[in-house]
Amino acid sequence: MLGYYAAVSFIDQQVGDVLATLDELGIRENTIVVLASDHGFNLGEHNFWTKHTMLETSLRIPMIIAGPNIAQNEKTDALVELVDVFPTITEITKVTPPATVQGQSFVKSLQDPSVNHKKQIYSRFKKGDSVVSDDFIFTSYTTADNTIEEMLYDHKVDPHETNNVVNEASYQAVATKMRDLLTACMKQGLQIGKELDVSAMRS
């Protein structure tokens, strides 16, 4: 834990140095600053002392964006994905992105934090796939013995994901909707892979 505090303090100093340099150069007002990080390690949540899970603690990351025509000192609950960052920056800078770029610009949410961006976002790690909406997260993963397991958490009443409601009768309609959303996201991901010829890119 002390190591984490030290790391955060160190990075905070580096960010401060960068911003101070922008001020010294007089370019702060026309510079876009994007601060993002990976999700780091779980520090005891759900009894995990590890990095990768399909829970909220491993799927969310910090992201701060500042620059011209961006709302100051505001935060938004809009759902965004890392693939959305590049098209966002190209829109702000009025640069046309390549046709192969995935993601969607969330400039409107930066200008007005009340504007929603996406209805759902998708994440994958090894044999686990998750879809997140405003109120729910649904995960399907394949175990070592090839069994399909599912999780559904209601973030409105269970923000810390302590009660898996995927088998509860009152959540079956939600489970079906989220399962369908996840299937659609997974199919889209496979199609993107075909369009980009991922196998060739990795060879």
CYANA upper distance limits for C-alpha pairs under 8 A (distance plus 0.5 A):
  1 MET  CA      5 TYR  CA      7.01
  1 MET  CA     43 LEU  CA      8.21
  2 LEU  CA      6 ALA  CA      6.70
  3 GLY  CA      7 ALA  CA      6.65
  4 TYR  CA      8 VAL  CA      6.66
  5 TYR  CA      9 SER  CA      6.64
  6 ALA  CA     10 PHE  CA      6.60
  7 ALA  CA     11 ILE  CA      6.70
  8 VAL  CA     12 ASP  CA      6.52
  9 SER  CA     13 GLN  CA      6.87
 10 PHE  CA     14 GLN  CA      7.01
 11 ILE  CA     15 VAL  CA      6.71
 12 ASP  CA     16 GLY  CA      6.71
 13 GLN  CA     17 ASP  CA      6.71
 14 GLN  CA     18 VAL  CA      6.82
 15 VAL  CA     19 LEU  CA      6.77
 16 GLY  CA     20 ALA  CA      6.53
 17 ASP  CA     21 THR  CA      6.68
 18 VAL  CA     22 LEU  CA      6.87
 19 LEU  CA     23 ASP  CA      6.85
 19 LEU  CA     28 ARG  CA      8.05
 20 ALA  CA     24 GLU  CA      6.70
 21 THR  CA     25 LEU  CA      6.65
 22 LEU  CA     26 GLY  CA      6.63
 22 LEU  CA     27 ILE  CA      5.98
 22 LEU  CA     28 ARG  CA      5.54
 23 ASP  CA     27 ILE  CA      6.84
 23 ASP  CA     28 ARG  CA      5.93
 27 ILE  CA     31 THR  CA      6.65
 28 ARG  CA     67 GLY  CA      8.44
 29 GLU  CA     67 GLY  CA      7.28
 29 GLU  CA     68 PRO  CA      6.96
 30 ASN  CA     67 GLY  CA      7.12
 30 ASN  CA     68 PRO  CA      6.50
 31 THR  CA     67 GLY  CA      6.25
 31 THR  CA     68 PRO  CA      7.75
 32 ILE  CA     65 ILE  CA      7.69
 32 ILE  CA     66 ALA  CA      6.26
 32 ILE  CA     67 GLY  CA      4.89
 32 ILE  CA     68 PRO  CA      7.60
 33 VAL  CA     64 ILE  CA      8.41
 33 VAL  CA     65 ILE  CA      6.12
 33 VAL  CA     66 ALA  CA      5.67
 33 VAL  CA     67 GLY  CA      6.76
 34 VAL  CA     63 MET  CA      7.77
 34 VAL  CA     64 ILE  CA      6.36
 34 VAL  CA     65 ILE  CA      5.06
 34 VAL  CA     66 ALA  CA      7.16
 35 LEU  CA     62 PRO  CA      8.21
 35 LEU  CA     63 MET  CA      6.04
 35 LEU  CA     64 ILE  CA      5.50
 35 LEU  CA     65 ILE  CA      6.79
 36 ALA  CA     61 ILE  CA      7.65
 36 ALA  CA     62 PRO  CA      6.11
 36 ALA  CA     63 MET  CA      4.98
 36 ALA  CA     64 ILE  CA      7.04
 37 SER  CA     61 ILE  CA      6.57
 37 SER  CA     62 PRO  CA      6.41
 37 SER  CA     63 MET  CA      7.54
 38 ASP  CA     61 ILE  CA      6.21
 38 ASP  CA     62 PRO  CA      8.14
 39 HIS  CA     51 LYS  CA      8.39
 39 HIS  CA     57 THR  CA      7.86
 39 HIS  CA     58 SER  CA      6.02
 39 HIS  CA     59 LEU  CA      7.16
 39 HIS  CA     60 ARG  CA      6.65
 39 HIS  CA     61 ILE  CA      5.36
 39 HIS  CA     62 PRO  CA      8.07
 40 GLY  CA     51 LYS  CA      6.71
 40 GLY  CA     58 SER  CA      7.82
 41 PHE  CA     49 TRP  CA      7.32
 41 PHE  CA     50 THR  CA      5.95
 41 PHE  CA     51 LYS  CA      4.70
 41 PHE  CA     52 HIS  CA      8.06
 41 PHE  CA     58 SER  CA      7.96
 42 ASN  CA     48 PHE  CA      6.31
 42 ASN  CA     49 TRP  CA      5.78
 42 ASN  CA     50 THR  CA      5.96
 42 ASN  CA     51 LYS  CA      6.29
 42 ASN  CA     57 THR  CA      7.19
 42 ASN  CA     58 SER  CA      7.63
 43 LEU  CA     48 PHE  CA      7.18
 43 LEU  CA     49 TRP  CA      5.89
 43 LEU  CA     50 THR  CA      8.06
 44 GLY  CA     48 PHE  CA      5.44
 44 GLY  CA     49 TRP  CA      5.91
 45 GLU  CA     49 TRP  CA      8.19
 45 GLU  CA     57 THR  CA      8.26
 46 HIS  CA    162 THR  CA      8.43
 51 LYS  CA     58 SER  CA      7.39
 52 HIS  CA     58 SER  CA      6.58
 52 HIS  CA    125 PHE  CA      8.32
 53 THR  CA     57 THR  CA      8.46
 53 THR  CA     58 SER  CA      6.23
 53 THR  CA     59 LEU  CA      8.37
 53 THR  CA    125 PHE  CA      8.42
 54 MET  CA     58 SER  CA      6.94
 54 MET  CA     59 LEU  CA      7.19
 54 MET  CA    125 PHE  CA      7.92
 54 MET  CA    128 GLY  CA      7.38
 54 MET  CA    129 ASP  CA      8.10
 54 MET  CA    130 SER  CA      7.38
 54 MET  CA    139 THR  CA      7.52
 55 LEU  CA     59 LEU  CA      6.83
 55 LEU  CA    161 GLU  CA      8.11
 56 GLU  CA     60 ARG  CA      6.47
 56 GLU  CA    160 HIS  CA      8.37
 56 GLU  CA    161 GLU  CA      8.23
 59 LEU  CA    123 SER  CA      7.95
 65 ILE  CA    110 LEU  CA      8.49
 66 ALA  CA     70 ILE  CA      6.76
 66 ALA  CA     71 ALA  CA      8.47
 66 ALA  CA     72 GLN  CA      7.82
 69 ASN  CA    111 GLN  CA      6.97
 70 ILE  CA    110 LEU  CA      5.89
 70 ILE  CA    111 GLN  CA      5.35
 71 ALA  CA    110 LEU  CA      6.60
 71 ALA  CA    111 GLN  CA      5.66
 71 ALA  CA    112 ASP  CA      7.13
 71 ALA  CA    113 PRO  CA      8.03
 74 GLU  CA    113 PRO  CA      7.45
 75 LYS  CA    113 PRO  CA      6.80
 76 THR  CA    109 SER  CA      7.76
 76 THR  CA    110 LEU  CA      8.49
 76 THR  CA    113 PRO  CA      5.18
 76 THR  CA    114 SER  CA      7.09
 77 ASP  CA    113 PRO  CA      8.03
 77 ASP  CA    114 SER  CA      8.29
 77 ASP  CA    116 ASN  CA      8.15
 78 ALA  CA    109 SER  CA      7.47
 78 ALA  CA    113 PRO  CA      7.99
 78 ALA  CA    114 SER  CA      8.27
 78 ALA  CA    115 VAL  CA      7.55
 78 ALA  CA    116 ASN  CA      5.39
 78 ALA  CA    117 HIS  CA      5.94
 78 ALA  CA    118 LYS  CA      7.57
 79 LEU  CA    116 ASN  CA      7.65
 79 LEU  CA    117 HIS  CA      6.42
 79 LEU  CA    118 LYS  CA      6.02
 79 LEU  CA    119 LYS  CA      7.68
 79 LEU  CA    120 GLN  CA      7.34
 79 LEU  CA    121 ILE  CA      7.15
 79 LEU  CA    133 SER  CA      8.23
 79 LEU  CA    134 ASP  CA      7.97
 80 VAL  CA     84 ASP  CA      7.06
 80 VAL  CA    106 PHE  CA      7.96
 80 VAL  CA    117 HIS  CA      7.16
 80 VAL  CA    118 LYS  CA      7.15
 80 VAL  CA    121 ILE  CA      7.36
 81 GLU  CA     85 VAL  CA      7.92
 81 GLU  CA    103 GLY  CA      8.05
 81 GLU  CA    121 ILE  CA      7.11
 81 GLU  CA    122 TYR  CA      8.39
 82 LEU  CA    103 GLY  CA      8.49
 83 VAL  CA     87 PRO  CA      8.39
 83 VAL  CA    102 GLN  CA      6.72
 83 VAL  CA    103 GLY  CA      5.24
 83 VAL  CA    104 GLN  CA      8.03
 84 ASP  CA     88 THR  CA      6.71
 84 ASP  CA    102 GLN  CA      7.90
 84 ASP  CA    103 GLY  CA      4.79
 84 ASP  CA    104 GLN  CA      5.39
 84 ASP  CA    105 SER  CA      6.07
 84 ASP  CA    106 PHE  CA      7.44
 85 VAL  CA     89 ILE  CA      6.80
 85 VAL  CA    103 GLY  CA      8.14
 85 VAL  CA    104 GLN  CA      8.46
 85 VAL  CA    105 SER  CA      7.44
 85 VAL  CA    106 PHE  CA      8.34
 86 PHE  CA     90 THR  CA      6.74
 86 PHE  CA    103 GLY  CA      8.27
 86 PHE  CA    105 SER  CA      8.18
 87 PRO  CA     91 GLU  CA      6.65
 87 PRO  CA     97 PRO  CA      7.13
 87 PRO  CA    101 VAL  CA      7.99
 87 PRO  CA    102 GLN  CA      8.42
 87 PRO  CA    103 GLY  CA      7.09
 87 PRO  CA    104 GLN  CA      6.47
 87 PRO  CA    105 SER  CA      5.42
 88 THR  CA     92 ILE  CA      6.84
 88 THR  CA    104 GLN  CA      7.53
 88 THR  CA    105 SER  CA      4.51
 88 THR  CA    106 PHE  CA      6.20
 88 THR  CA    107 VAL  CA      6.30
 89 ILE  CA     93 THR  CA      6.64
 89 ILE  CA    105 SER  CA      8.24
 90 THR  CA     94 LYS  CA      6.25
 90 THR  CA     95 VAL  CA      5.28
 90 THR  CA     96 THR  CA      6.89
 90 THR  CA     97 PRO  CA      6.77
 91 GLU  CA     95 VAL  CA      6.70
 91 GLU  CA     96 THR  CA      7.93
 91 GLU  CA    105 SER  CA      7.48
 91 GLU  CA    107 VAL  CA      7.89
 92 ILE  CA    107 VAL  CA      7.70
 97 PRO  CA    101 VAL  CA      7.18
100 THR  CA    196 LEU  CA      8.12
106 PHE  CA    110 LEU  CA      7.09
106 PHE  CA    117 HIS  CA      6.58
107 VAL  CA    111 GLN  CA      6.77
108 LYS  CA    112 ASP  CA      6.49
108 LYS  CA    113 PRO  CA      8.39
108 LYS  CA    115 VAL  CA      7.11
108 LYS  CA    117 HIS  CA      8.42
109 SER  CA    113 PRO  CA      5.35
109 SER  CA    114 SER  CA      7.26
109 SER  CA    115 VAL  CA      5.49
109 SER  CA    116 ASN  CA      6.95
109 SER  CA    117 HIS  CA      7.05
119 LYS  CA    133 SER  CA      6.46
119 LYS  CA    134 ASP  CA      7.57
120 GLN  CA    131 VAL  CA      7.01
120 GLN  CA    132 VAL  CA      5.84
120 GLN  CA    133 SER  CA      4.95
120 GLN  CA    134 ASP  CA      7.73
121 ILE  CA    131 VAL  CA      6.15
121 ILE  CA    132 VAL  CA      5.79
121 ILE  CA    133 SER  CA      7.24
122 TYR  CA    129 ASP  CA      8.00
122 TYR  CA    130 SER  CA      6.28
122 TYR  CA    131 VAL  CA      5.11
122 TYR  CA    132 VAL  CA      6.98
122 TYR  CA    182 LEU  CA      8.00
122 TYR  CA    185 CYS  CA      7.01
123 SER  CA    129 ASP  CA      6.37
123 SER  CA    130 SER  CA      5.69
123 SER  CA    131 VAL  CA      6.97
124 ARG  CA    128 GLY  CA      6.24
124 ARG  CA    129 ASP  CA      4.99
124 ARG  CA    130 SER  CA      6.80
125 PHE  CA    129 ASP  CA      7.05
127 LYS  CA    141 TYR  CA      5.91
127 LYS  CA    142 THR  CA      6.00
127 LYS  CA    143 THR  CA      8.27
128 GLY  CA    139 THR  CA      7.40
128 GLY  CA    140 SER  CA      6.26
128 GLY  CA    141 TYR  CA      4.49
128 GLY  CA    142 THR  CA      7.06
129 ASP  CA    139 THR  CA      6.09
129 ASP  CA    140 SER  CA      5.96
129 ASP  CA    141 TYR  CA      6.68
129 ASP  CA    182 LEU  CA      7.99
129 ASP  CA    186 MET  CA      8.32
130 SER  CA    137 ILE  CA      7.37
130 SER  CA    138 PHE  CA      6.04
130 SER  CA    139 THR  CA      4.74
130 SER  CA    140 SER  CA      7.00
130 SER  CA    182 LEU  CA      7.21
131 VAL  CA    137 ILE  CA      6.30
131 VAL  CA    138 PHE  CA      5.97
131 VAL  CA    139 THR  CA      7.11
131 VAL  CA    178 MET  CA      7.68
131 VAL  CA    181 LEU  CA      7.58
131 VAL  CA    182 LEU  CA      5.96
131 VAL  CA    185 CYS  CA      8.23
132 VAL  CA    136 PHE  CA      6.38
132 VAL  CA    137 ILE  CA      4.90
132 VAL  CA    138 PHE  CA      7.04
133 SER  CA    137 ILE  CA      6.85
135 ASP  CA    154 ASP  CA      6.58
135 ASP  CA    155 HIS  CA      5.68
135 ASP  CA    156 LYS  CA      6.26
136 PHE  CA    152 LEU  CA      7.53
136 PHE  CA    153 TYR  CA      6.18
136 PHE  CA    154 ASP  CA      5.34
136 PHE  CA    155 HIS  CA      6.01
136 PHE  CA    156 LYS  CA      8.25
137 ILE  CA    151 MET  CA      8.40
137 ILE  CA    152 LEU  CA      6.26
137 ILE  CA    153 TYR  CA      5.96
137 ILE  CA    154 ASP  CA      7.48
137 ILE  CA    155 HIS  CA      8.00
137 ILE  CA    178 MET  CA      8.40
138 PHE  CA    150 GLU  CA      7.79
138 PHE  CA    151 MET  CA      6.12
138 PHE  CA    152 LEU  CA      5.03
138 PHE  CA    153 TYR  CA      7.20
138 PHE  CA    175 ALA  CA      8.02
138 PHE  CA    178 MET  CA      6.61
138 PHE  CA    179 ARG  CA      7.58
138 PHE  CA    182 LEU  CA      8.18
139 THR  CA    150 GLU  CA      5.97
139 THR  CA    151 MET  CA      5.55
139 THR  CA    152 LEU  CA      7.05
140 SER  CA    148 ILE  CA      7.23
140 SER  CA    149 GLU  CA      6.24
140 SER  CA    150 GLU  CA      5.00
140 SER  CA    151 MET  CA      7.13
141 TYR  CA    148 ILE  CA      6.23
141 TYR  CA    149 GLU  CA      5.99
141 TYR  CA    150 GLU  CA      7.03
142 THR  CA    146 ASN  CA      5.91
142 THR  CA    147 THR  CA      5.99
142 THR  CA    148 ILE  CA      5.20
142 THR  CA    149 GLU  CA      6.84
143 THR  CA    147 THR  CA      5.73
143 THR  CA    148 ILE  CA      6.94
143 THR  CA    149 GLU  CA      7.66
150 GLU  CA    166 VAL  CA      7.38
151 MET  CA    164 ASN  CA      6.17
151 MET  CA    165 VAL  CA      7.71
151 MET  CA    166 VAL  CA      6.17
152 LEU  CA    164 ASN  CA      5.90
152 LEU  CA    165 VAL  CA      5.96
152 LEU  CA    166 VAL  CA      5.26
152 LEU  CA    175 ALA  CA      7.44
153 TYR  CA    158 ASP  CA      7.33
153 TYR  CA    161 GLU  CA      6.22
153 TYR  CA    162 THR  CA      8.42
153 TYR  CA    163 ASN  CA      7.14
153 TYR  CA    164 ASN  CA      6.01
153 TYR  CA    165 VAL  CA      6.64
153 TYR  CA    166 VAL  CA      8.05
154 ASP  CA    158 ASP  CA      6.01
154 ASP  CA    159 PRO  CA      7.60
154 ASP  CA    161 GLU  CA      7.99
154 ASP  CA    165 VAL  CA      8.16
155 HIS  CA    159 PRO  CA      4.77
155 HIS  CA    160 HIS  CA      7.98
155 HIS  CA    161 GLU  CA      7.65
158 ASP  CA    162 THR  CA      7.12
158 ASP  CA    163 ASN  CA      7.53
165 VAL  CA    171 TYR  CA      7.14
166 VAL  CA    171 TYR  CA      7.12
166 VAL  CA    172 GLN  CA      7.56
166 VAL  CA    175 ALA  CA      6.61
167 ASN  CA    171 TYR  CA      7.86
167 ASN  CA    172 GLN  CA      7.58
168 GLU  CA    172 GLN  CA      7.17
171 TYR  CA    175 ALA  CA      6.51
172 GLN  CA    176 THR  CA      6.61
173 ALA  CA    177 LYS  CA      6.81
174 VAL  CA    178 MET  CA      6.56
175 ALA  CA    179 ARG  CA      6.40
176 THR  CA    180 ASP  CA      6.68
177 LYS  CA    181 LEU  CA      6.74
178 MET  CA    182 LEU  CA      6.60
179 ARG  CA    183 THR  CA      6.73
180 ASP  CA    184 ALA  CA      6.75
181 LEU  CA    185 CYS  CA      6.73
182 LEU  CA    186 MET  CA      6.61
183 THR  CA    187 LYS  CA      6.71
184 ALA  CA    188 GLN  CA      6.69
185 CYS  CA    189 GLY  CA      6.68
186 MET  CA    190 LEU  CA      6.83
187 LYS  CA    191 GLN  CA      6.74
188 GLN  CA    192 ILE  CA      6.67
189 GLY  CA    193 GLY  CA      6.75
190 LEU  CA    194 LYS  CA      6.89
191 GLN  CA    195 GLU  CA      6.72
192 ILE  CA    196 LEU  CA      6.63
193 GLY  CA    197 ASP  CA      6.22
193 GLY  CA    198 VAL  CA      5.74
194 LYS  CA    198 VAL  CA      7.18
196 LEU  CA    201 MET  CA      8.44
197 ASP  CA    201 MET  CA      6.99
198 VAL  CA    202 ARG  CA      6.76
199 SER  CA    203 SER  CA      6.87
